[in-house]
């Protein structure tokens, strides 16, 4: 594949591959924990609002199965309460 057509340079592709390998080794729980931590920090810094979190959930929910929706809703509720 040509990285230019994807809009990614070699360093970006390497970073993405490293992240995939990291979370493949550390599991879904670590991924969720890191995302939650990042979003919570952004919210505390005023870079993310409850409305943005709620809009994200609304946009992503149709792509998820019931179990995933429940997990996402639980995380979103915790983030909104921060």
Secondary structure, DSSP 8 states (H G I E B T S, - for coil): --HHHHT--HHHHHHHHHHHHHHHHHHHHHHHHHHHHHHHHHHHTTSS-HHHHHHHHHHHHTTS-HHHHHHHHHHHHHHHT-
